[in-house]
Amino acid sequence: MAKKWKENMANTIRLTDSKIKSLTPAKSSRKEVLDAVVPGLRVRIGRSGAKSFILRKRIGSKVKNISIGRYCTNFGLADARKKARALLVDLENGTPLPKPDKSLAQIQKGRFAELWELYLQREVRGFKRSAREIERYGELYILPEFGDRLVHTITRSEVTRFVDSVQWHNPNRPVPRSALSCFAFLSAFYTWMLPQFDNIPANPCRDARKPKIGKPRERVLSDQEVKVFWKACDKIGFPYGVAYKLLLMTGQRRGEVLDSSWHEFDGNIWTLPSERVKNKRTHILPLPSAVMEMIHSIPRQEGATKLFPIAGHPDKSLNSFNKGAAHLHKVMTPLNNGNPIEDFRIHDLRRTVATGMQRLGIPIAVTEAVLNHVSGSMSGIASVYQRHDYLNEKHEALKAWNQLLNSIVEV
């Protein structure tokens, strides 16, 4: 007993954050260091080097270990002492200990996929504007890679390899921004978990390698390239040829065009609901006659709700967009005297529309209203207080752009 008392006294120090950081991993089983300031507060260090706070307190005839939280950037010594003191006051007053969150306790040793779903429920859905994007990246990239794993076993080297695999899936067309989004969403997930789970040693994204992002793309199609593009769309026909033409005619994002439904059109007004657009704001677009003629040329399948439905699934839109883009590139080459259109991506069409409108002298605020792009002149306070919908201006801008487009492709 005396020996144990001496051992505890030797491990009692006035803790500081710097001292906690200097504590070395346990050699065999975990070790504890007592705080000389708050009675019962201890730092527990495991063999992995992970550090967590516990409060040891006798309650009746039993000694209880109460988890305070994991030591990390967002939960330091001051936070642990504050929480420990509050618990001591409650215990002295006879307040029962809070019951542990059963869903967390049950899932703590579960698989990544279970924790990811809990994260979506508590931190993402209804809380983040990027919720739909986070879920999409989770389903497309993150869950197929880590879904069956135990979260505390994923290492920084695995995160690095995963992010690299996303970026370089196609060596000829790397996607660094998709890789960076995967990295950011995965890191946010671990940041949410760290204060709640003691068995996670660290955020594996912290020291993993981030993908490098180059300069923003500035690629805009020349008039000659626009002519080649238009002829190629004529050759590949419906559905992709028509969809790609609509991208160039309206300046909207590819998903907003490809996933459009017939009920979104009322006369010449196209209303994109908030859940289908990037900035989560309903987007109303008055379409000129040239665009309406293109839409009316689309063959409407019986029972189809989508403009570009999957064969046999009239309520679902095409999803093999990259496959269609690859076909387009092949068709464009012979139309360009056998020379490929260098470094051309479908998203460059949107930039081409914006540049064309500037060429026509259309005010930047109107151009951004057409593109539904909340930045620059429409960001910050302006986006909150400037509620003018620019309906007439958007209609005139799209009309002028399509007249210019027609003069380019008809030459």
N, C-alpha and C positions, 0 to 999 in steps of 0.2 A: 504493500500500500504506500509506504514511504517512498519507495523507488518510483512508483507511478506519479506521486505528488511532485517529486523533484523533476521528473521528466516534463510534466506539464508546466512547471514553473520555468524551466529552461526554454520552453517553446512559447512563453508569453512575452510579447514585445509590443511597444507602441507602434502600431501599424501606420504606414504611409503608403501612398500609391507607388512611390519609387521602390519601397521595400518589397511590396507585393510583386512588382514586375521582376525583381531580382531573385525571387524564390525559384529554386531549381526543381525539376521534376523529381517525384519520389522514385527511389531505386527499385523498390519491390512493390509493396502495397502503398496506397495513398497515405499522405502525411497531413498533419494539421498544425497550424500556428494560431495561437490565441491572441486576441486583441486586448491590450492592457487598458483600453479606454471604455469599451462597452462590455459589461460582464456577459460571458457566454458566447460572444461573437468569435467566430473562427474562420480562417481561410483554409480550405481543403485543397490540396494539390495532388493530382493523379500522376500516374506514370507518363502520361502523354504531355504533361505540363499544363493541362487545363486547370484553372483556378475557379473555385466557387465559394460563396459565403454560406455558412450555416449558423444557426443559433441553437446552442445546447442548453436546455433548461429542464430542471426537475419539476414535473407536474404530478403532484400526489406522490405515489410510490414509484413512479416511472420517470426515467430520463428520456426526454424527447429530443430528436434532432430535427429542427425546422429549417427547411430550405429557404434561404434569403434571395439567392439569385446568382447568376454566373458573372464572374468578374470580366468586364469587357469595356470597350470605349464608352458605351452608353450606360454602363452601370458600374460606378467606381466605389471607392471606400466610403465616401460621404453618403452615397445613396444607401449602401448596406447598413451603415450605422443608424441612419434615420429610420430605416425600415425595422431594424432590430430593436431600437428604443421603443418604437410604437408597439411592437409585439410584446415587449416586456411589460409595458403599461397595461395592455389588454389582459395579459396573463395574471398580473397582480390584482386586477379588478375582477377577475373571475370570468372574463369574456372568453368563450370557447374559441379554439383555433378555427380559422376559416377552412372549410372543407375543400380539398383539392379538386380542381376541375377534372371531372371524370374523363371527359373526352380527351383532354391533354394527357392524363395519366395513362389511359389505355393506348394512346397512339404514340407515346414517347418512344417506344421501342419498335414502332411500326415501320412501314415502308415509305419511301419518298413520296409515292403517289398519294398516300393517305394524308400526309402532312401538307402536301401541295394543295389538296382540296380544302383542308381546314384553313390554310392561308388565304385562298381565294374567298372563302366565306367571310372571314373576319377582317381582312385588310384590303381586299381588292374590289369585289363586287359592291357597287353602290358607294364606294369611297374614292376610287381612282378614275380619272378620265380615260386612262389607258387600259381599263379593265379588259375590254374585248381583245385588245392587242396582246396583253399578257396571257390571257387564256389561249389565244391562237398560237403564240410561240410555245406555250407549254405543251399543247397537243401535238404541234408539228415537230418540235425539236427536243425540248427538255425531258418530257415524260418518256418518250421512246428510249432515251439514253439512260436516265437515272430512275425511272418509275419503280422498278423492282428492287432498288438498292436500299440499304439502311442509311439514313441521312448522315450519321456520324462517321461512316466509312469512306465517304467521298473525299478525295484529296485534291490539293491545288494542281498537281500535275494532271490529274484526270480532267479537271475543269479546263486547263489550258489545252489539252488534246481535243476536248469536246468543242471548245470555241473555234479552234483551228479547223476542225472537220466541218463546221458550219460555214466558215468563211471560204474554204477551199474545196467544197464538195464538187464543184466544177472548176478545175484549174484554169480554164480559159475565161471564166466569168466569175471571179471571186465576189462575194457579197459581204464586205466588212461591216456594213451597217446592221445587217441581220445578225451577224456574229456578236457585235457590240450590244445589241438589244438582248440577246440570250444571256450575255454576261451580266448585264445590268439587272435583268429580271431575276436571275438566279441569285445574285448577290443580295438583292432586296429581300428575297425569301429567307436566306440565312440570317440576315440582320434581324428579321422579325423573330426568328426562332431562338437566337442565342440567349436572351434573358430568361427564357422559359425552360430550356432543356440543358441539364447539367452534363449529359453524355455527349454533347457536341463540342469538341475541343476548340474549334475556331471556325471562322468563316473561310471556307476553302477558296473563295474568290479573292480574298484580300491580297494574297501574294501570287495569284495566278497571273498569267500574261494576258493583257488586254489586246484586242485587235487594233491595229493602227488605221485611222481614218484619214484618207487623203483630203485634198481640197474638194469642196462641193463641186459637183458636176456643172459645167457651163455649156454642155453640148446642145446646140440648136441646129435643126435641119435647115439646109439652104433651100432656095426655091427649086433647084434642080433635084435635090434629094426628096423634097416633098412630092414632086411629080412622079418620081420613081416609086415612092411609097404608095401613092394613090393608085398607080397602075397595078402594083403588086396586090393591093387589096382587092381590086377588080378581079384579078386572076384567081385568088384563093376563095373569093366569094363568101357566102354565108357559112358559118356564123362569124368567124374571126375577121374576115375582110370588112364586114359591116361594123363590127364592134370597134375595130381599130380606126375606121373612118370617123366614127362618132367621138372617139377620144380626141382626134385632131379638130373636129368641128366644134366641140363643146369645151375642151380643156379640163374635163373632169378626170378624176383618178380612175385607174383601170378597174378596180373592184366596184366602184360606184356605177360604172357603165355595164360591166359584165353581169352584175348581180341585180340589175334593175328589173322591176316588175311592172306589168301593164297598168296596175291600179295607181301607180305613181304619176301617170300622165292624165291631165284633164285639159282638153283642148291643146293649146300650145304651152301650158304650164307644167313643168316637171318639178315635183316636190320630192326631194330626197329626205326621208325621215332621219331624225337625229341619231338613231341607233345604227345607221348605215354610213355615216360620214365621220371623218377623222376627228373633227373638233366637237362632235356631239351636239351640233346645232342644226336644226332643220334648215335645209338649203332649198330656196325657191329659185328656179331658173326659167325665165320666159324665153322660149325657143323661137328662132326665126324660121321662116318657111322652108329654107334649105334643109335644116335639121329635121323638121317635121316630115318632109318628103322622104328622108332617109329612114326614119322610124316607121313610116307607113309602108315602106318597101319590105319590111321584115315579115317573112311568112309566119303567121300566127298558128301554132299547133292547137288542135282541139283540146281544151281543158288546161292549156298551159298558163301558168301565172307569170312566168319569166319571159323576158325578151329573148334570152339565149339559153333555153333549157337543155338539160342532158337528155339524150334519147331514152325514152321510156320512163323518165322522171320529170314530168312537166312543171313540178313545183321546185325543182333544184336547178341552179345555174351551172354553166360550164366551169370547171375548176382547173383544167389543164392549160392554163394561160401561157406558160413557158413553152409548151409543145407547139402551140399556135405561133408564138413568136419565132421559134426556130424555123418553122415552115416559111414564115414571111421573109426571113433573112435569105433563105435559099432562092426564093422567087425574085427578090429584089436584085440579086447579083447579075443575072443575065440581062435584066432591064437597064442596068447601069453599065452597059458595054463590057460585061463580064467582070467588073470590079465590085467587090463587096462594099457595102456602105459601112465605113469604118466606125467602130465604137458607137454603134447606134443601139439604144435601149428604148423600150416602149415608153418609159416615163419621160424620155426626152420630148415626146409629143406635147406634153403639158407645158414644158418650158418654151417650146416653139410657139405655142398659142400666146403665152404671156409676152414673148418678144415681139410677135406679130402685132399685138394690140398696142404695144409701145411704139412700134413703127407707124401705127395709124394715129398716134397722138392721143390715145385714150388715157384718161387720168389713172394713175396707179391705184387709187382707192377703188375705182370701178373695176379695174382688172382683177384686183384681189377679191372683190365681191363676186365676180364671175367664177373665179377659181375656188371660192370659199376658203381662202387662205388667210387665216387670222395672224398676221405678222406685220411688221413695218408700220404703215399708216393706220392699220386696224387693230393693233395690239394694245395691251395694257388698259389704261383708263378709257381710251377711245373705243375699245371693243365692248366696254360696259355701257357707256353713255351714248355712243353713236348707234342709234337703232334704225336709222334710215335704211330701207331695204334695197334701194337702188334698182327697183324693178324695171323702170323705163330705161335707165342707163345701161343695165345689163343686157336688155333686149337690143338696144341700139349697138352696143359693143359687139355682141355675137353676130348681129346682122352685118356689121362692117367687116368683121373678121372673115365671115363666110363668103362675102363678096370678094375679098382679097384672095382667099383660098381658091375660089372658083376661077379667078383670073390666072392663078398660077398653074393649076392642073389642066386648064383648057388650052393653054398655049401650045 
